[in-house]
Amino acid sequence: MIYGETLFHLGVGVMCGAAALGVLSGVIFAVTGKRLQKTLDEEYGKKRR
């Protein structure tokens, strides 16, 4: 019984860690994307749509 419960809690911990890393990655990519867009706009001008 303890083995199954341990696996359950380990799985929940892994999922929480993956969710936290996903949120962190999203924030990092948003910040670096804005910085990259600003650099590209300065070098090549605004994107024509």
matplotlib code that plots the C-alpha trace (Angstrom):
import matplotlib.pyplot as plt

x = [0.0, 2.8, 4.5, 1.4, 0.8, 4.5, 4.2, 1.0, 2.7, 5.8, 3.6, 1.8, 5.1, 6.5, 3.4, 3.6, 7.3, 6.5, 3.7, 6.0, 8.7, 6.2, 5.1, 8.7, 9.6, 6.6, 7.6, 11.2, 10.2, 7.8, 10.5, 13.2, 10.8, 9.9, 13.6, 14.3, 11.4, 12.7, 16.2, 14.9, 12.7, 15.7, 17.9, 15.4, 12.4, 8.9, 7.3, 5.0, 1.7]
y = [0.0, 2.4, 1.7, 2.8, 5.9, 6.9, 6.5, 8.6, 11.5, 11.2, 11.6, 14.6, 16.2, 15.5, 17.1, 20.1, 20.5, 20.3, 22.8, 25.2, 24.8, 25.4, 28.7, 29.7, 28.9, 30.9, 34.0, 33.7, 33.3, 36.2, 38.5, 37.4, 37.5, 41.2, 42.0, 40.2, 42.0, 45.3, 44.5, 43.4, 46.5, 48.7, 46.9, 46.2, 48.5, 47.6, 44.5, 45.3, 43.4]
z = [0.0, 0.8, -2.6, -4.5, -2.4, -2.9, -6.6, -6.6, -4.7, -6.8, -9.9, -8.5, -7.7, -11.2, -12.8, -10.5, -11.4, -15.1, -14.8, -12.9, -15.6, -18.3, -16.7, -16.2, -19.8, -21.1, -19.1, -20.3, -23.9, -23.7, -22.3, -24.8, -27.7, -26.9, -26.7, -30.0, -31.7, -30.5, -31.8, -35.2, -35.5, -34.9, -37.4, -40.2, -39.5, -38.6, -40.2, -43.1, -42.9]

ax = plt.figure().add_subplot(projection="3d")
ax.plot(x, y, z, "-o")
ax.set_aspect("equal")
plt.show()
